[in-house]
Amino acid sequence: MIARQSSDVIDARLPPGLATLVLAVGLVYAVLESLILITFIPLVRSLIGQVDGDWTRFSALLWLGRQGTSFILATLCVLVVAKIGCSLLRSYLTERVEGQTAHALRHRIMELTLASSIERSGGHDQADILTILSDSSWKVAAAMGHQLEVLSAIAVGLVLVVTMVLISPPLSVVAIVLLGITALAMRAATDAADRNGRAVVADNKALGARMLENINALQMIRIFGNERYELDRFSQTSGALTDRVLRLHLLWALPGALTEAAVVGVLSVLILAGTRLGIEVGALVSFLSILFRLQIPVRSLIENKLARDGLRGSIEDVRHFIDAARRPTITAGKVRLSDPVEEIRFEDVWFRYADDAPWALQGVSFVIEAGRMTGIVGGSGAGKTTIMLLLFRFIDPTRGRVLVNGQPLIEFEVASWRSQLGLMAQEVHLLDASIADNIRYGRLDADRAELEQAGHVAGLDDVVSRLEAGYDSLVGNTGYRLSGGQRQRVALARVVLRNPSVLLLDEATNALDAEAEMHIKLALDSFGRGRTVVAIAHRLSSLSGADVIVVLDHGTVAEIGAPDVLLNQRGRFAELYELQAGEWPRQAS
């Protein structure tokens, strides 16, 4: 039951029965603890020579008391060793539950992140996702551990209370009333821990966002000399989190001190009450020992409940992320695309990123023909990026449809469709691995000869020939050991290895110098010959081989036609041409 409840919270599966086993071991531990404390009754009687007496509630102890002090001590030793074994086993199982919970949760979060567009549609940016993966997942696992400790403490406490009632019902009533008053007094600390826990989650996410922003903008910060300014902002955010965590830990520590003080007062009252009720010394010693031992599960219950409540904000944060990531942003198609892509048609496509957002596309219609190069141009905010996202099916049209070979794109399997696509973009993403590994990412089952051939097509021969390890040379984090042009060649080799039927170019050469741009363009022209190419560009010179140009303007199609035809029409395309100082695209031959 516990495993099922935790699965509902974290959306991850735990090993069947593991959490229940933790509770069972805890219950055995509690029974052993009670037996140890009860055994003190015959031990005390044996030491003072009072073997016989009123044993109506513990007839088994009459036999134990008559076996002598040595036998009683040996029994105590066996019980203590068994209790220690149970304690170690319970600790191990609890840690295992926490560890496997964290692992299962991190796996689930990464699975949903990779499969969804949560970074675009779920209100979570990269800093949020990093915080949830690296911090919140551990906190949810810790909350699971605290929940197990709470349940174990309840089980231990119930066993001890039952034992106390068996020894002396009147004293038990007094003790339970006094402990209940103490528990009510600590309720305020629980509520305060819950509030502070939620605030810690918010402050931690703010710190993560600040760190990610600073790391991504290191060069800009240094160029403008704002190191001290950014350090002060970081220090302020970090300091706020530190103060908040400190208050939370103080709230967690408060119940221990209050419980210990309360138990001393309760013990004093019970000693006086036991003396007046005429309870025998052995029974009174055992009762007080059990009561003193009861403070441990009571304190554990309160501390772990406070800790769990303090982590509730992290649990809700993870749950919100998982719920958002599980909501489909695109329609899941079931048809496998096996035929070559002959035509891609945008048919009266409208799109906006939110219900209250302006339209990014408004009634867009055009055709991408197989084997031809289609250029898409327009100013900032014209809708070029939205077109690319629709082609990759990161998003689906709000209205209208995209057709592939006359069939709605949403009916095809996403993986099947994307396997037809290859992307060359201005921003190159390289793994912190070797050149060979980065190329092989385009098709993981490719052999060495295939990836080296792809490198040859992309013009990498002169690059790897100057490296000591050749294709096995490490590129470093984000490829920092390579120049911009070299990174583009590695990315191109990755696309070549994938061998897509549709090649998408998104400002692929904009960040390169003239020489590097020339090499990449020659390689792209060679590889793209005979393929369906869709090129998004600001610089018209990069569309020199385009057969058709689609001109977007504020989400609408302003013009469609061959470059020379559009120039002669003196419309929006001609305006862009004049703004770029007469960069004349050559019409494809």
Buried (B, 14 or more C-beta within 10 A) or exposed (E): EBBEEBBEBBBBBBEEEBBBBBBBBBBBBBBBBBBBBBBBBBBBBBEEEBEEBEBEEBEEBBEBBEBEEEBBEEBBEEBEEBBEBBBEBBEEBBEBBBEBBBEBBBEBBEEBBEEBBBBBBBEBBEBBBBBBBEBBBBBBBBBBBBBBBBBBBBBBBEBBBEBBBBBBEEBBEBBEEBBEEBBEEBEEBBEBBBBBBBBBBBBBBBBBBBBBBBEEBEEEBEEEEBEEEBEEBBEEBBEBBEEBBEBBBEBBEBBBEBBEEBBEEBBEEBBEBBEEEEBBEBBBBBBBBBBBBBBBBBBBBBBBBBBBBBBBBBBBBBBBBBEBBBEEBBEEBEEEBEEEBEEBBBBEBBBBBEEEEEBBBBBBBBBBBBBBBBBBBBBEBBBBBBBBBBBBBBBBBBEBBBBBBEBBBBBBBBEBBBBBBBBBBBEBEBBEBBBBBBBBBBBEEBEEEBBBBBBEBBBBEEBBEEBEEBBEBBBEEEBEBBBBBBBBBBBBBBBBBBBBBBBBBBBBBBBBEEEBBEBBBEBBEEBBEEBBBBBBBBBBBBBBBBBBBBBBBBBBBBBBBBBEBBBEEEBBBBBBBEEEEEBEBEBEE
